[in-house]
Amino acid sequence: MRITRGGAVAASFRMSTALATAVLLLNGAALDAAPRKKAAPEPPPVQRKGLLVFPVEVVGANVPNAADIAGSAMNTVMSRFQLAKVYIVTEFLRGYPPIARLLAEQELSTADVTPPFVDENRKVTKVARLIGYELAFVGAVSDYQNNVEKKQLSITVSGVLLETTRDAVGFRIVKSAVGSATEAVGAAGETAAALAASRAAADQLMTELLRKPPPSEPAKPAPAKTGSS
């Protein structure tokens, strides 16, 4: 039987293909037989605490457009809390259904849900606790200075984060912070400068309030005592 050159090449190609296929099958079997690493389990979801944010108030009577300035600071506070995604954030509103229900059932009084809330820690944490929230925030525009000669306006916004407790005190202070900002009073006038300053001061306050504490360093072992024998 005569084998042509072309036939020999074809036979050689078929043999090479068969050998390559066999090698691939052996390698696949070896991989299937090798122990596979188990995927690391996903960490459980973090349970976020409920936070009731009370409206920022203006302390002092010398603040023009107090409602607008307080609202500007409040918008910044709410935005920063929501962007942080640390808490389940709810803005305090007297008409909020759980609060309205507690008012109707006389578990909350009108005084409990009526400003002022600044320096009324028991009151605000009572409201938060009764609607099932663990935390409450209270803030205030605590200082307002308009230097007409220098055409500069300064605002300070302070705030405190409170946690509800079931002991006789009813609350504990988690953290307090202060933010201050100065704006030039330009052609737009005092109100525009005040709104900008209130936003900047509130933003600084929230940066400090949301700052995580540095990790604690492990305790260093006490040096060995050497005594005379």
Residue pairs with C-beta under 8 A, 6 or more apart in sequence:
3 11
48 85
48 86
48 87
48 88
49 87
49 88
49 133
49 134
49 135
50 87
50 88
50 90
50 128
50 132
50 133
50 134
50 135
51 81
51 87
51 88
51 89
51 90
51 133
51 134
51 135
51 136
51 137
52 90
52 92
52 124
52 127
52 128
52 131
52 133
52 135
52 136
52 137
53 74
53 77
53 78
53 81
53 89
53 90
53 91
53 92
53 136
53 137
54 92
54 117
54 124
54 136
54 137
54 138
54 139
55 70
55 74
55 91
55 92
55 115
55 117
56 70
56 71
56 73
56 74
56 77
56 139
56 140
56 141
56 157
56 159
56 202
57 70
57 115
57 116
57 117
57 118
57 139
57 140
57 141
58 66
58 67
58 69
58 70
58 140
58 141
58 144
59 118
59 140
59 141
59 142
60 141
60 142
60 143
60 144
62 144
63 69
63 141
63 144
64 190
64 191
64 194
65 191
65 194
66 141
68 191
68 194
68 195
69 141
69 144
69 155
69 194
69 195
69 198
70 141
70 198
72 195
72 198
72 199
72 202
73 139
73 141
73 157
73 198
73 199
73 201
73 202
74 139
74 202
75 199
76 198
76 199
76 202
76 203
76 206
77 137
77 139
77 159
77 202
77 205
77 206
78 89
78 91
80 202
80 203
80 206
80 207
80 210
81 87
81 89
81 137
81 206
81 210
82 89
84 210
86 210
87 135
90 96
90 133
92 99
92 117
92 127
93 99
94 100
94 103
94 113
96 131
98 131
98 132
99 108
99 113
99 127
99 131
102 108
102 130
102 131
103 109
103 110
103 113
107 130
108 126
108 127
108 130
111 123
112 123
112 126
112 127
113 127
117 123
117 124
117 138
118 138
118 139
118 140
120 138
121 138
121 160
121 162
121 170
121 171
121 173
122 170
122 171
124 136
124 138
124 162
125 136
125 162
125 163
125 164
125 165
125 170
125 171
126 170
127 136
128 134
128 135
128 136
128 162
128 164
129 164
129 166
129 170
133 164
134 163
134 164
135 161
135 162
135 163
135 164
135 174
136 161
136 162
136 164
136 171
137 159
137 160
137 161
137 162
138 159
138 160
138 162
139 157
139 158
139 159
139 160
139 202
139 205
140 157
140 158
140 159
141 155
141 156
141 157
141 198
141 201
142 156
142 157
142 158
142 178
143 154
143 155
143 156
143 180
144 153
144 154
144 155
144 156
144 194
145 153
145 154
145 155
146 152
146 153
146 154
146 185
146 190
146 194
147 153
147 154
151 184
151 185
151 186
152 182
152 183
152 184
152 185
153 182
153 183
153 184
153 185
153 190
153 193
153 194
153 197
154 180
154 181
154 182
154 183
154 197
155 180
155 181
155 194
155 197
155 198
155 201
156 178
156 179
156 180
156 201
157 178
157 179
157 180
157 198
157 201
157 202
157 204
157 205
158 176
158 177
158 178
158 179
158 205
159 176
159 177
159 178
159 205
159 206
159 209
160 173
160 175
160 176
160 177
161 173
161 174
161 175
161 176
161 209
162 171
162 172
162 173
162 174
163 171
163 172
163 173
163 174
164 170
164 171
165 171
165 172
175 209
176 209
177 205
177 206
177 208
177 209
178 205
178 208
179 200
179 201
179 202
179 203
179 204
179 205
179 206
179 207
179 208
180 201
180 204
181 196
181 197
181 198
181 199
181 200
181 201
181 204
182 197
183 193
183 194
183 196
183 197
183 200
184 193
185 193
186 192
186 193
